[in-house]
């Protein structure tokens, strides 16, 4: 607690300092090369009698009185001189202006004193268009000015505005209809590990929008970046040194349409549950020994330990469940030993409560007839809590040398309680058995990443640029208690009582008490060298680098269970609220005992070592033809399960992947490009998918099991895209793409019986091929005066995907791949009045949730339209902002089904496996910039 208190005091002091310095007026931005968007170092930027020189990142900053129209003069050796007029410094915020410089043509070189004239509005247009138009890959770029003008508060919200990008659960990204396992995240050039231990994904709601410099979504691969993706590579680049001291505060409240006004049930817990930290209420008893030592204890000792650990499944009620959020972020720059030091800090807290209703069924299917194995209705009450922070420090030694330390930490806790009723055919296959069940769980996940990196330009070596980095990451998951209990009704007995499903066996389905810890440690070290030179009268760049990455995991779970020797109806008929009272445990007969399920499959260790190197050329062969090409080599060594080859859990995979890439850009006109790209990438299985762990999932009603034999997926990619940028903020593009997946990983449903014998298994298929066409547009509607502040955007993709497997002779698309995606957005923005509004629509075509087998057809996810609305207003002289968000307005049922009549749509003839309602979310936030 003392450490946490000291950290809080430090953060408060930091934010107070930010407030104290947040009164200056700054003109800041970057100077970029017109050809390839690279920053230009050493450029002289002059306003009146003030002159500054850009640093190695191309940044400049000037302190100027607000409200005056200035003329900026920009000069650099080898570039045309530029004068920019009508530059106005804002009174209430920093003014950002990126400037594009071009090199003189052959004719211009013969004329002395050429000066390019521009103004602030034209320069903003040129830089905004240039970020994406001059990119060497198929990508979408969101610049700092666009982010500042939007009402979005975190990276997840910003990504929702990008055509062709969808978000699952508000934070997991989907690109070109490919699920999150095929996408990758990078922060400031460093590959990030997954924020979920059981899912290959990254949660993009961790980063506040106002600390982002640029957001880049690459859709084609180049060797300098990670080769482990196929859909999109999302690069989040945060600000290094804030040009203006700032401090922002945001508070928010909200609710859910099927949660508000209803009783909200919460499991009984500890005093720190509201910040997502267990205070020890659920922890293992101090007398609990390790697994092997526990196994040799006598029954009485085991039961004595267990009765202090097992909890009754009662609950507390909250009458008015609300969602709360708080975000503080601040930054300042100062001098340390005469050097520029920049600091940016963020503190983030959210507490969201949601209730979902799910109907879940399993079937035995013969042709078009489906016999029910079980039919459950589950109400799940879930409290999601995020507590996190970000702290970035950057020391600028001089214009050629810069060192940064960037840190992020977040604690994400899910505290849930599920109530289930329905019919189970496990014990009575003819008539079925009425059941009622509950599950309580507390899962605390902590994500931490710290990166130290430096950038140095070495003039003595002809301007060679050296970039190095080292990072350390931790992902800890702690489940102190996950408990399940089911009651079955016995109609043949007097009073048709419900009796607890507890016998003399050990089960994960009922009477189970589960504990687990997972610890991931990620280490990165590497660097690269780049050198610019001239050839063919054009700028050329050669770049090479190396990455060394180590990832370690230690997983340990303790699946305990309560059991009963013999039969005691009075004991089994006690309610959820009192059945596990300590006096109900004992060894004298007719009482509950406590034991642990044996087996080494409930714990494992894992390690990967990745050595990667690349060589990349960026060639401008002519003023209209550019090619970025090269090769990345990744040597991957993965060990999962055990270090002993004699252990059944032992899995060791060693493979070297050669990942070539070619990206060609043909500049048809100044605002029109044709791009052609080809590459090979790879997606590797996560530890959980390879491990032997068998885990019963209460929501699925089945056991999920890893597979030690699955292999990585290799993807061959080809893209062609025509793009036209008619003016600032507008685009029209038509693209085609092809992807070949070798050994894609899929999750299969294996129905070997009913109840706990149903399993989900990870398997490879031979290959899958995907062909797609994509149309993207963004158009201002100012051709009608009444619509001058509206912008319409959209992305439509048609995708043909087919799996080929010699063993199963399947004819279906790959798991998770949709045949079409639709994204539409209508934005309203008036900078003068401070009103902004966005309507977003998204729908994806049906896709396979779980792959079936010869006996059971796959489970399909039906298309579900999503409609979101956001409106925001600047207030208090543009220092404040109030924002209303309404997400999932239509609130359609999420349906997952067996397509029995094979008509490629859901109808009454199909077997509905999952039917879920999540409700409409509404939030109101108020922000203020000091």
ZAMARGU-4260 file (C-alpha; in steps of 0.2 Angstrom, whole numbers, plus 5000, padded with zeros to 4 digits):
<rodrens>
0) 5000/5000/5000 | 5014/5012/5004 | 5022/5009/4986 | 5005/5012/4978 | 5003/5028/4989
5) 5020/5035/4984 | 5016/5032/4965 | 4999/5041/4967 | 5008/5056/4975 | 5021/5056/4960
10) 5007/5056/4947 | 4998/5070/4956 | 5014/5080/4957 | 5017/5077/4939 | 4999/5082/4934
15) 5000/5098/4945 | 5017/5103/4936 | 5008/5100/4919 | 4994/5112/4925 | 5006/5125/4931
20) 5015/5126/4914 | 5000/5124/4903 | 4998/5143/4898 | 5010/5145/4884 | 5006/5147/4865
25) 5016/5136/4853 | 5018/5133/4835 | 5025/5116/4832 | 5025/5102/4819 | 5037/5092/4808
30) 5046/5095/4791 | 5044/5080/4779 | 5052/5075/4763 | 5039/5076/4749 | 5044/5060/4741
35) 5043/5048/4756 | 5037/5057/4771 | 5054/5055/4780 | 5058/5068/4793 | 5071/5081/4788
40) 5084/5085/4801 | 5093/5102/4802 | 5080/5112/4793 | 5080/5131/4798 | 5062/5137/4802
45) 5061/5156/4804 | 5047/5168/4810 | 5052/5186/4812 | 5068/5186/4823 | 5065/5169/4829
50) 5074/5154/4821 | 5075/5136/4826 | 5082/5120/4818 | 5073/5104/4817 | 5079/5089/4826
55) 5083/5071/4820 | 5064/5067/4820 | 5060/5083/4809 | 5052/5092/4824 | 5052/5111/4827
60) 5044/5122/4840 | 5042/5141/4842 | 5034/5151/4856 | 5024/5165/4848 | 5010/5177/4854
65) 4993/5171/4848 | 4981/5178/4836 | 4994/5186/4823 | 4996/5180/4805 | 5014/5175/4803
70) 5025/5171/4788 | 5036/5156/4791 | 5052/5154/4780 | 5059/5136/4779 | 5076/5133/4771
75) 5087/5117/4770 | 5101/5112/4759 | 5096/5102/4744 | 5078/5107/4745 | 5068/5122/4738
80) 5065/5136/4750 | 5047/5139/4756 | 5038/5153/4763 | 5021/5150/4771 | 5009/5164/4775
85) 4993/5166/4785 | 4999/5156/4799 | 4988/5160/4815 | 4993/5154/4832 | 4978/5148/4842
90) 4974/5156/4859 | 4967/5141/4867 | 4979/5127/4861 | 4995/5123/4852 | 4995/5125/4834
95) 5001/5111/4824 | 5008/5113/4806 | 5017/5100/4796 | 5027/5106/4781 | 5032/5097/4765
100) 5048/5101/4757 | 5052/5096/4739 | 5069/5095/4730 | 5072/5106/4715 | 5069/5100/4698
105) 5083/5100/4685 | 5076/5117/4678 | 5074/5124/4695 | 5092/5120/4699 | 5097/5132/4685
110) 5088/5146/4692 | 5095/5155/4708 | 5083/5160/4722 | 5068/5149/4719 | 5055/5151/4733
115) 5040/5140/4734 | 5025/5151/4740 | 5011/5143/4751 | 4999/5147/4765 | 4994/5138/4781
120) 4978/5130/4774 | 4987/5124/4758 | 5001/5117/4769 | 4989/5108/4780 | 4981/5100/4765
125) 4997/5095/4757 | 5004/5087/4773 | 4988/5078/4777 | 4987/5071/4759 | 5005/5067/4759
130) 5006/5056/4774 | 4996/5043/4765 | 4999/5047/4747 | 5018/5047/4749 | 5018/5031/4760
135) 5028/5017/4752 | 5015/5004/4756 | 4996/5001/4755 | 4991/5010/4771 | 4980/5022/4780
140) 4987/5036/4790 | 4979/5047/4803 | 4989/5062/4807 | 4989/5072/4823 | 4978/5086/4817
145) 4964/5074/4812 | 4966/5066/4829 | 4965/5083/4838 | 4949/5088/4829 | 4940/5072/4832
150) 4931/5069/4849 | 4939/5052/4851 | 4947/5049/4868 | 4957/5033/4865 | 4965/5023/4851
155) 4951/5011/4849 | 4938/5025/4846 | 4950/5033/4833 | 4952/5016/4824 | 4933/5015/4822
160) 4934/5030/4810 | 4946/5021/4798 | 4938/5013/4783 | 4940/4994/4782 | 4943/4993/4800
165) 4931/4986/4813 | 4932/4983/4832 | 4926/4968/4841 | 4921/4972/4859 | 4926/4990/4856
170) 4945/4986/4857 | 4950/4971/4846 | 4953/4975/4828 | 4947/4966/4813 | 4955/4971/4796
175) 4948/4965/4779 | 4936/4953/4788 | 4951/4944/4796 | 4949/4941/4815 | 4961/4948/4827
180) 4973/4933/4827 | 4979/4939/4810 | 4983/4957/4815 | 4998/4964/4825 | 5001/4980/4835
185) 5017/4990/4837 | 5020/5004/4849 | 5034/5017/4844 | 5041/5004/4832 | 5042/4990/4845
190) 5031/4974/4843 | 5019/4972/4857 | 5014/4956/4865 | 4996/4951/4867 | 4986/4959/4881
195) 4976/4943/4883 | 4985/4927/4888 | 4972/4916/4880 | 4970/4926/4864 | 4981/4932/4850
200) 4976/4951/4851 | 4979/4968/4858 | 4967/4979/4867 | 4968/4996/4858 | 4958/5006/4872
205) 4974/5007/4882 | 4980/5023/4874 | 4972/5040/4875 | 4970/5049/4859 | 4979/5065/4864
210) 4996/5057/4866 | 4996/5050/4849 | 5007/5058/4835 | 5002/5047/4821 | 4992/5031/4819
215) 4996/5020/4804 | 4987/5004/4798 | 4998/4995/4785 | 4990/4982/4774 | 5005/4976/4765
220) 5021/4970/4773 | 5039/4978/4772 | 5054/4969/4780 | 5058/4982/4793 | 5043/4977/4803
225) 5037/4961/4811 | 5032/4948/4799 | 5019/4940/4810 | 5002/4946/4803 | 4991/4945/4788
230) 4977/4957/4790 | 4984/4973/4796 | 4999/4980/4806 | 4993/4994/4817 | 5007/5006/4822
235) 5004/5018/4837 | 5017/5032/4838 | 5016/5043/4854 | 5022/5060/4856 | 5040/5062/4862
240) 5042/5079/4869 | 5026/5089/4871 | 5028/5106/4863 | 5016/5114/4875 | 5013/5109/4893
245) 4996/5102/4895 | 4984/5094/4908 | 4967/5086/4903 | 4954/5079/4914 | 4939/5068/4908
250) 4925/5060/4918 | 4911/5049/4912 | 4895/5040/4916 | 4885/5028/4907 | 4874/5012/4906
255) 4867/4998/4896 | 4849/4996/4891 | 4847/4979/4898 | 4857/4982/4914 | 4850/4999/4920
260) 4834/4999/4930 | 4837/4980/4933 | 4844/4971/4948 | 4862/4969/4946 | 4870/4954/4955
265) 4887/4954/4961 | 4897/4940/4970 | 4902/4944/4988 | 4920/4950/4988 | 4934/4960/4996
270) 4936/4979/4999 | 4947/4983/4984 | 4936/4975/4971 | 4930/4992/4965 | 4948/4995/4958
275) 4950/4977/4952 | 4962/4971/4965 | 4958/4956/4976 | 4962/4960/4994 | 4965/4942/4999
280) 4947/4937/5001 | 4948/4924/4987 | 4966/4919/4989 | 4972/4901/4993 | 4973/4897/5012
285) 4990/4900/5019 | 4990/4882/5024 | 4988/4876/5006 | 5004/4867/5001 | 5010/4864/4983
290) 5001/4851/4971 | 5013/4836/4975 | 5013/4840/4994 | 4994/4842/4994 | 4992/4825/4985
295) 5000/4815/4999 | 4989/4823/5013 | 4976/4813/5021 | 4957/4816/5017 | 4954/4825/5034
300) 4968/4838/5031 | 4963/4841/5013 | 4945/4844/5019 | 4951/4855/5033 | 4960/4866/5021
305) 4946/4866/5008 | 4932/4872/5019 | 4942/4888/5022 | 4944/4891/5003 | 4927/4886/4996
310) 4914/4900/4996 | 4895/4899/4995 | 4888/4906/4979 | 4877/4919/4986 | 4876/4937/4979
315) 4874/4955/4983 | 4862/4966/4973 | 4865/4984/4966 | 4849/4993/4962 | 4856/5006/4949
320) 4872/4999/4941 | 4881/5013/4932 | 4897/5014/4922 | 4910/5026/4928 | 4926/5032/4919
325) 4940/5044/4924 | 4955/5049/4914 | 4970/5061/4918 | 4984/5065/4906 | 4997/5078/4906
330) 5014/5083/4900 | 5027/5096/4900 | 5045/5100/4894 | 5059/5107/4904 | 5078/5108/4904
335) 5089/5095/4913 | 5108/5100/4912 | 5104/5111/4897 | 5095/5097/4888 | 5077/5096/4883
340) 5067/5083/4893 | 5049/5079/4889 | 5037/5070/4900 | 5019/5063/4896 | 5009/5054/4909
345) 4992/5046/4909 | 4981/5039/4923 | 4965/5029/4917 | 4951/5021/4927 | 4935/5013/4921
350) 4922/5003/4930 | 4909/4996/4918 | 4894/4984/4923 | 4885/4974/4910 | 4872/4960/4910
355) 4870/4948/4895 | 4857/4935/4891 | 4862/4920/4882 | 4853/4904/4876 | 4866/4890/4873
360) 4861/4873/4865 | 4871/4858/4859 | 4863/4845/4847 | 4865/4828/4840 | 4862/4831/4822
365) 4857/4818/4809 | 4855/4826/4791 | 4842/4840/4794 | 4836/4834/4811 | 4843/4841/4827
370) 4840/4832/4844 | 4844/4843/4859 | 4858/4837/4871 | 4856/4852/4882 | 4847/4869/4882
375) 4853/4882/4894 | 4848/4900/4897 | 4861/4910/4906 | 4861/4928/4914 | 4879/4934/4916
380) 4883/4949/4927 | 4900/4956/4923 | 4910/4970/4931 | 4924/4976/4920 | 4937/4987/4928
385) 4953/4995/4920 | 4966/5004/4931 | 4981/5009/4921 | 4994/5022/4917 | 5007/5028/4904
390) 5023/5037/4908 | 5034/5043/4893 | 5051/5052/4896 | 5061/5058/4881 | 5078/5067/4883
395) 5084/5076/4868 | 5103/5077/4869 | 5105/5088/4853 | 5097/5088/4836 | 5106/5072/4831
400) 5103/5062/4847 | 5088/5057/4857 | 5084/5044/4870 | 5066/5039/4876 | 5059/5028/4890
405) 5041/5024/4887 | 5031/5014/4900 | 5013/5008/4900 | 5004/4998/4914 | 4986/4992/4915
410) 4976/4981/4927 | 4961/4973/4919 | 4949/4964/4930 | 4934/4954/4926 | 4922/4950/4941
415) 4907/4940/4935 | 4893/4929/4941 | 4882/4918/4930 | 4865/4911/4933 | 4859/4897/4923
420) 4843/4887/4920 | 4838/4875/4907 | 4838/4856/4903 | 4852/4844/4902 | 4851/4827/4894
425) 4867/4820/4901 | 4858/4809/4914 | 4841/4807/4906 | 4843/4806/4887 | 4824/4804/4884
430) 4816/4817/4895 | 4830/4828/4900 | 4833/4835/4917 | 4829/4853/4923 | 4845/4861/4930
435) 4850/4877/4938 | 4868/4882/4940 | 4879/4897/4945 | 4897/4902/4942 | 4907/4915/4951
440) 4924/4921/4945 | 4937/4934/4947 | 4951/4936/4934 | 4964/4950/4936 | 4976/4953/4921
445) 4991/4965/4923 | 5000/4971/4907 | 5016/4981/4908 | 5028/4986/4895 | 5044/4997/4896
450) 5054/5002/4881 | 5071/5011/4881 | 5076/5017/4864 | 5088/5029/4856 | 5090/5038/4839
455) 5107/5044/4833 | 5113/5052/4817 | 5131/5050/4815 | 5138/5064/4803 | 5156/5057/4804
460) 5149/5042/4794 | 5140/5052/4781 | 5124/5054/4790 | 5122/5036/4795 | 5107/5034/4807
465) 5107/5022/4821 | 5092/5017/4830 | 5092/5005/4845 | 5080/4998/4858 | 5077/4987/4872
470) 5061/4982/4881 | 5053/4972/4895 | 5035/4967/4896 | 5025/4957/4909 | 5008/4949/4907
475) 5001/4942/4923 | 4984/4933/4925 | 4978/4929/4942 | 4962/4919/4945 | 4961/4917/4964
480) 4944/4909/4963 | 4933/4902/4949 | 4918/4891/4956 | 4904/4882/4948 | 4889/4872/4955
485) 4874/4864/4947 | 4858/4857/4954 | 4847/4844/4945 | 4829/4842/4948 | 4822/4825/4952
490) 4803/4824/4948 | 4801/4806/4954 | 4806/4811/4971 | 4793/4819/4984 | 4792/4838/4981
495) 4803/4836/4965 | 4818/4843/4974 | 4833/4851/4966 | 4849/4842/4972 | 4867/4848/4970
500) 4876/4838/4957 | 4890/4832/4968 | 4895/4814/4970 | 4911/4804/4975 | 4920/4810/4959
505) 4930/4825/4955 | 4922/4837/4941 | 4926/4853/4933 | 4908/4855/4929 | 4899/4856/4946
510) 4907/4857/4963 | 4923/4863/4955 | 4934/4876/4963 | 4948/4883/4951 | 4964/4893/4955
515) 4977/4898/4942 | 4992/4910/4939 | 5000/4914/4923 | 5016/4924/4921 | 5022/4930/4904
520) 5039/4939/4902 | 5044/4947/4886 | 5061/4954/4882 | 5066/4963/4866 | 5083/4970/4860
525) 5088/4976/4843 | 5092/4990/4832 | 5094/4996/4814 | 5106/5006/4803 | 5100/5017/4788
530) 5109/5027/4775 | 5102/5039/4762 | 5111/5042/4746 | 5108/5048/4728 | 5107/5037/4713
535) 5098/5040/4696 | 5096/5058/4702 | 5084/5052/4716 | 5085/5049/4734 | 5088/5031/4739
540) 5089/5022/4756 | 5096/5006/4762 | 5091/4999/4779 | 5096/4984/4789 | 5092/4978/4807
545) 5091/4964/4820 | 5079/4959/4833 | 5082/4947/4848 | 5066/4942/4857 | 5063/4930/4872
550) 5046/4926/4879 | 5044/4915/4894 | 5028/4908/4902 | 5024/4899/4918 | 5007/4893/4920
555) 5000/4884/4935 | 4982/4879/4939 | 4974/4870/4953 | 4958/4862/4949 | 4950/4857/4965
560) 4933/4849/4968 | 4920/4846/4982 | 4914/4828/4983 | 4902/4818/4993 | 4905/4800/4998
565) 4888/4791/4999 | 4871/4801/4998 | 4864/4814/5009 | 4849/4822/5002 | 4847/4835/5016
570) 4865/4841/5012 | 4863/4841/4993 | 4846/4851/4994 | 4854/4866/5004 | 4853/4882/4993
575) 4868/4891/4984 | 4869/4903/4999 | 4873/4890/5012 | 4878/4873/5005 | 4896/4876/5007
580) 4896/4882/5025 | 4911/4875/5035 | 4900/4864/5046 | 4895/4854/5030 | 4913/4848/5027
585) 4920/4833/5036 | 4926/4815/5035 | 4913/4806/5046 | 4902/4801/5032 | 4888/4811/5024
590) 4898/4827/5023 | 4908/4835/5009 | 4926/4832/5007 | 4939/4842/4996 | 4952/4836/4984
595) 4962/4841/4969 | 4960/4834/4952 | 4977/4825/4948 | 4986/4827/4931 | 5001/4837/4925
600) 4991/4844/4910 | 4985/4858/4922 | 5002/4866/4922 | 5016/4870/4910 | 5030/4881/4906
605) 5034/4889/4889 | 5048/4898/4880 | 5051/4906/4863 | 5067/4913/4856 | 5065/4924/4840
610) 5080/4930/4830 | 5076/4941/4816 | 5086/4951/4804 | 5081/4961/4788 | 5089/4970/4774
615) 5078/4983/4765 | 5080/4995/4750 | 5069/5010/4747 | 5073/5015/4729 | 5066/5030/4719
620) 5071/5024/4701 | 5062/5039/4693 | 5051/5053/4699 | 5036/5042/4696 | 5042/5025/4701
625) 5047/5019/4719 | 5050/5002/4726 | 5052/4996/4744 | 5059/4978/4744 | 5069/4966/4754
630) 5070/4951/4764 | 5066/4947/4783 | 5073/4931/4791 | 5065/4925/4807 | 5072/4910/4816
635) 5059/4904/4829 | 5062/4892/4843 | 5047/4887/4854 | 5047/4876/4869 | 5030/4872/4877
640) 5025/4860/4891 | 5041/4854/4899 | 5059/4854/4897 | 5060/4835/4897 | 5058/4826/4881
645) 5051/4811/4890 | 5037/4821/4896 | 5020/4819/4886 | 5018/4838/4887 | 5035/4842/4878
650) 5033/4852/4862 | 5048/4859/4853 | 5047/4868/4837 | 5061/4876/4827 | 5059/4884/4811
655) 5067/4898/4800 | 5055/4908/4789 | 5061/4918/4774 | 5049/4933/4772 | 5052/4943/4756
660) 5042/4958/4751 | 5040/4970/4736 | 5030/4986/4737 | 5030/4996/4721 | 5021/5013/4719
665) 5018/5021/4702 | 5014/5040/4703 | 5002/5042/4689 | 4999/5061/4694 | 5002/5072/4709
670) 4987/5065/4717 | 4985/5048/4710 | 4994/5032/4713 | 4995/5014/4707 | 5002/5002/4720
675) 5007/4983/4717 | 5014/4973/4732 | 5018/4955/4736 | 5025/4947/4751 | 5025/4932/4763
680) 5021/4933/4781 | 5018/4920/4795 | 5006/4918/4810 | 5012/4907/4824 | 5001/4898/4837
685) 5000/4905/4855 | 5006/4895/4870 | 4988/4891/4875 | 4984/4883/4858 | 4999/4871/4859
690) 4998/4867/4878 | 4990/4851/4884 | 4979/4861/4896 | 4961/4855/4897 | 4949/4868/4903
695) 4930/4867/4905 | 4922/4883/4899 | 4905/4887/4908 | 4899/4898/4894 | 4902/4885/4881
700) 4897/4870/4891 | 4912/4861/4884 | 4931/4858/4887 | 4944/4868/4877 | 4960/4858/4874
705) 4976/4863/4866 | 4985/4853/4853 | 5004/4850/4853 | 5004/4845/4835 | 4998/4862/4827
710) 5009/4871/4815 | 5012/4889/4811 | 5002/4897/4797 | 5011/4904/4782 | 5003/4917/4771
715) 5007/4923/4754 | 5000/4940/4750 | 4997/4950/4734 | 4989/4967/4732 | 4985/4979/4719
720) 4977/4996/4722 | 4973/5012/4713 | 4970/5027/4723 | 4965/5045/4720 | 4966/5060/4732
725) 4956/5073/4724 | 4958/5085/4739 | 4961/5087/4757 | 4953/5073/4767 | 4946/5064/4752
730) 4950/5048/4744 | 4944/5035/4731 | 4952/5019/4729 | 4949/5002/4721 | 4959/4987/4727
735) 4961/4969/4724 | 4970/4956/4735 | 4974/4938/4736 | 4980/4928/4751 | 4985/4910/4752
740) 4985/4902/4770 | 4995/4887/4772 | 4990/4877/4788 | 4978/4889/4795 | 4974/4886/4813
745) 4955/4883/4817 | 4945/4879/4833 | 4935/4863/4830 | 4920/4857/4839 | 4921/4838/4844
750) 4905/4831/4850 | 4909/4814/4857 | 4894/4813/4868 | 4885/4825/4879 | 4889/4836/4894
755) 4908/4837/4899 | 4913/4825/4885 | 4910/4839/4872 | 4927/4847/4867 | 4934/4861/4857
760) 4951/4857/4849 | 4964/4867/4839 | 4968/4859/4822 | 4977/4864/4806 | 4969/4862/4789
765) 4980/4860/4773 | 4977/4877/4766 | 4964/4891/4762 | 4963/4904/4748 | 4956/4921/4749
770) 4952/4933/4734 | 4945/4950/4738 | 4940/4966/4730 | 4939/4982/4740 | 4931/4999/4737
775) 4935/5014/4748 | 4929/5032/4748 | 4929/5047/4758 | 4920/5062/4751 | 4916/5080/4758
780) 4898/5084/4754 | 4901/5103/4752 | 4894/5103/4734 | 4877/5107/4743 | 4879/5122/4755
785) 4868/5114/4768 | 4879/5099/4768 | 4896/5108/4768 | 4901/5102/4785 | 4897/5083/4782
790) 4909/5070/4776 | 4904/5053/4770 | 4915/5038/4770 | 4914/5020/4767 | 4923/5003/4763
795) 4916/4988/4755 | 4925/4972/4753 | 4920/4956/4744 | 4930/4941/4749 | 4930/4923/4742
800) 4938/4911/4754 | 4939/4892/4752 | 4948/4879/4763 | 4956/4864/4755 | 4960/4849/4766
805) 4964/4832/4758 | 4959/4822/4774 | 4941/4830/4777 | 4937/4835/4759 | 4929/4851/4766
810) 4920/4864/4756 | 4919/4880/4766 | 4927/4896/4771 | 4941/4897/4784 | 4936/4900/4802
815) 4933/4918/4806 | 4933/4924/4787 | 4918/4934/4781 | 4912/4935/4763 | 4909/4953/4764
820) 4912/4968/4775 | 4903/4985/4775 | 4908/5000/4784 | 4900/5017/4782 | 4903/5033/4792
825) 4894/5050/4791 | 4904/5064/4800 | 4898/5082/4804 | 4912/5094/4809 | 4911/5113/4812
830) 4927/5119/4820 | 4920/5137/4823 | 4905/5131/4833 | 4914/5116/4841 | 4901/5103/4836
835) 4906/5086/4829 | 4896/5071/4826 | 4898/5054/4819 | 4887/5040/4814 | 4895/5023/4810
840) 4888/5007/4802 | 4896/4991/4801 | 4891/4973/4796 | 4901/4958/4791 | 4894/4943/4782
845) 4891/4926/4790 | 4907/4917/4796 | 4911/4901/4805 | 4913/4903/4824 | 4918/4885/4827
850) 4922/4872/4814 | 4912/4855/4814 | 4916/4838/4809 | 4908/4823/4800 | 4894/4821/4813
855) 4891/4840/4817 | 4891/4854/4804 | 4900/4870/4809 | 4892/4884/4819 | 4890/4900/4809
860) 4889/4917/4816 | 4874/4926/4807 | 4877/4944/4800 | 4873/4957/4813 | 4871/4976/4809
865) 4880/4988/4821 | 4875/5006/4822 | 4885/5018/4833 | 4882/5037/4836 | 4893/5050/4844
870) 4890/5069/4846 | 4902/5081/4855 | 4902/5099/4858 | 4917/5111/4863 | 4913/5122/4878
875) 4921/5134/4889 | 4930/5143/4876 | 4935/5126/4868 | 4944/5121/4884 | 4930/5109/4888
880) 4921/5095/4879 | 4905/5086/4882 | 4902/5070/4872 | 4888/5058/4870 | 4891/5040/4864
885) 4878/5027/4859 | 4884/5011/4853 | 4875/4996/4846 | 4859/5006/4844 | 4850/4992/4835
890) 4854/4979/4848 | 4850/4964/4837 | 4852/4947/4844 | 4869/4939/4840 | 4865/4922/4833
895) 4876/4907/4830 | 4868/4892/4822 | 4870/4875/4812 | 4864/4878/4794 | 4854/4862/4793
900) 4846/4866/4776 | 4862/4874/4769 | 4854/4889/4762 | 4868/4900/4768 | 4857/4911/4780
905) 4849/4909/4797 | 4830/4904/4797 | 4818/4893/4808 | 4824/4877/4800 | 4841/4879/4807
910) 4848/4873/4825 | 4851/4889/4835 | 4867/4885/4846 | 4869/4902/4854 | 4858/4917/4855
915) 4865/4932/4864 | 4858/4949/4869 | 4871/4962/4875 | 4860/4978/4875 | 4864/4996/4869
920) 4878/5006/4878 | 4876/5024/4882 | 4890/5035/4889 | 4891/5054/4893 | 4909/5061/4896
925) 4915/5078/4901 | 4933/5083/4897 | 4943/5099/4901 | 4960/5105/4895 | 4969/5116/4908
</rodrens>
